[in-house]
Amino acid sequence: MTSLASQLSHPKYRPDIDGLRALAVLSVVAFHAFPSLVQGGFIGVDVFFVISGFLISTIIFENLGSGTFSFFAFFSRRIRRIFPALVVVLAFCLTFGWLSLLPDELNQLGKHVAAGAGFLSNLVLWGESGYFDNSAETKPLVHLWSLGIEEQFYIVWPFLLWAAWKCRLNLSWVTSLLLVASFALNLWWVNNDPVAAFYSPPTRFWELLCGALLAWYSLRKADGSSYRSETVESRDGRFCLSGPPSDAPRRLSNALSMIGAASLMGGFLLMNRDLSFPGYWALLPVSGAAMIVFAGPDAWFNRKILSNKIFVWFGLMSFPLYLWHWPLLSFGRILYFDTPPLRFRIPAVMASIALAWLTVRFIERPLRFGDQKSRLKVFVLSASLVVLAVVGVVFHKSDFSESHSFEKLRLREKGEHAIGSSISWYRGQDDWLFLGNAWSNTVAKLKLAVTPNESNVKDVKARFLKITEAGERFGVRTVLILGANKANIYPEYLPPGLTPSETKYSSFFLDKLREIPHLVVYDPTPDLLAAKPSEGFLYWKTDTHWNNKGAYLAYIGCLEQLNISAPRVTFKPGTSHRGDLIAISRLRNFPLPTDDNWDVVWKETPVWSEKEIPEGKKNIAFGPRTRVMNKSPLSNQSVWVVGDSFTAAMRQYFNATFREVRYVGHWAENINTLPDAIIKAERAPDFIFFVIAERSF
């Protein structure tokens, strides 16, 4: 039986390409482990794309030319090259995740394992968030997006080339046309949908196609004729791998490799996560890698630097090193509920190198090389990946709320406040739900296990100072209403052992903000605690926010400080409120509360009209979302409200009080532009109200 290995011819081995692989993978590892030192290290992935496109296309071009191309042999070699390390890393992540993760973390990991096994990670992540988001740091398999891009290219590209070859088309023109189309789509999408531009296959294929076009021009006929399908029978029909044409001076090769190296170094040093990427910026690593490869193995930089034994050693295990390093760092991020300290990150990098070497030595080489039982190896590897995909789906769909509560996870016990860095909820006493660590280390702040950075406090104060100073020039008063954490109002319902600190995390910020002369800072916590015994529930049991009554008490407490009359209301028990944490928790048959909701009964029914204000009108500052006009207001003043989700229950009270209310939008999106908006406004408001959740500080 003809072996799989013998069915495809392969280009001559080039140690400098392995050295370039090493440069690429080490830059990515450095970026993930020490992002402040190598801010542009993420472009190593783009270098990988060029190398992959070059090597894969070289194999296809050569074998099409010699008449030995086989789809079965091609994909069999891809399976034996990629699957061994991937299977091991995915299995490790599932095992470690089972031992260390909380329910929603485990559900998310299962989805990403299934996506990684199906080479769909880029498409799944496309729908979740951006690569540079903080949430990405708690996804142990986020780095598999690039493998998804490559595998999708491997599936499409051989069939396109084979079809073009059969149709006797010039393959260089086909490659060039697709490259230009992909690059143009990349430029359009990076400005309109940056996340899509980053993860989408069509906007990334041009990088692999650059490698493919490079492979075309690095393959030449022995007689120098152009590469067209009708010339297959001339001479031996073979194409030989080379650098630039043989008559090119050695100085050109050296210049190409040095310029390419300079381009990569410039990218590593100058680029950062704030740039629109890929876009035009991706040309820097792509062109740099292409010049280095095209320069050939005899160029000085390639021969002396990249072909160095250390670089080659790292290059030979670049793929498993890429697979291993990020899960270790990401699990560290989850367990430390923050960026792991150097004492963890340095050993994690060393461990990933060791695991990569062990993977190559004892798993990848035995399965990848050797002709014996090659078909059996392909079958076993494919079946293993299918099993992992199925297990991942099961993990994603399962309810782990009972088996993986935080009390049972021994790896988390050293940091009792670290109930989870991506956990979205936790269950308190008497069926109350609370927000966990998903947003801004809520539990760590509750226990004051972390304290705010001094520069962060100064930055918040500086932003509010700019707003109040701009407002003072036009007679605008600025007011901050704190959306108190439910855990600070109802600590008696927290899980046993989870006791809030006597000093509130937000007080570090509020104390500084109270130093601003013309800023009114109102923390309703004392008023809500005082009202709680007589007024009933002021927060929903299964929601993060105050209910209608809690919002009203906070509202009138603030207006009393401003000497403004508030609307008079009473309350009656309302319909049951399901709450936002019910959906997040995935708890089954959770008992719905019947006594935590209030409907408002107005003493004097207010009459207001509300309409959406379109963006772009000249007489509207930065496009407020809605404008409310009150025909019989208690106050003839106009206000802007800049808030978050805690504003929702307060809106009715703002509407009933003031003559005009403009809801600007989320405070985080507008806080930096408000000073200019006040100055440019056709008519400045009397007040700007900020309503900010305490956990946001």
Buried (B, 14 or more C-beta within 10 A) or exposed (E): EEEBBEBBBEBEEBBBBBBBBBBBBBBBBBBBBBBEEBBBBBBBBBBBBBBBBBBBBBBBBBBBBBEBBBEEBBBBBBBBEBBBBBBBBBBBBBEBBBEBBBBBBBBBBBBBBBBBBBBBBBBBBBEBBBBBBEBBBBBBBBBBBBBBBBBBBBEEBBEBBBEBBEEEBBBBEBBBEBBEBBBEBBBEBBEEBBBBBBBBBBBBBBBBBBBBBBBBEBBBBEEEEEBBBEBBEEEEBBBEBBBBEEEEEEEBBBBBBBBBBEBBBBBBEEBEBEBBBBBEBBBBBBBBBBBBBBBBBBBBBBBEBBBBEEBBEBBBBBBBBBBBBBBBBBBBBBBBBBBBEEEBBEEBBEEBBEBBBBBBEEBBEEBBEEEEEBEEBBEBBBEBBEEBBEBBBEBBEBEBBEEBBBEEBEBBEEBBBBBBBBBBBBBBEEBBBBBBBBEBBBBBBBBBBBEBEEEEBEEBBEBBBBBBBBBBEEEBBBBBBBBBBBBBBBBEBBBEEBEBBEEBBBBBBBEBBBEBEBBBBBBBBEBBBEBBEEBBBBBBBBBBBBBBBBBBBBBBBBBEEBEBEBBEBEBEEBEBBBBBBBEBBBBEEBEBBEEBBBEBEEEEEBEBEEEEBEEEEEEBBBBBEBBBBBEEBBBEBBBBBBBBBBBBBBBBBBBBBBBBBBBBBBBEEBBEBBBEBBEEBEEBBBBBBBBBBBBBB
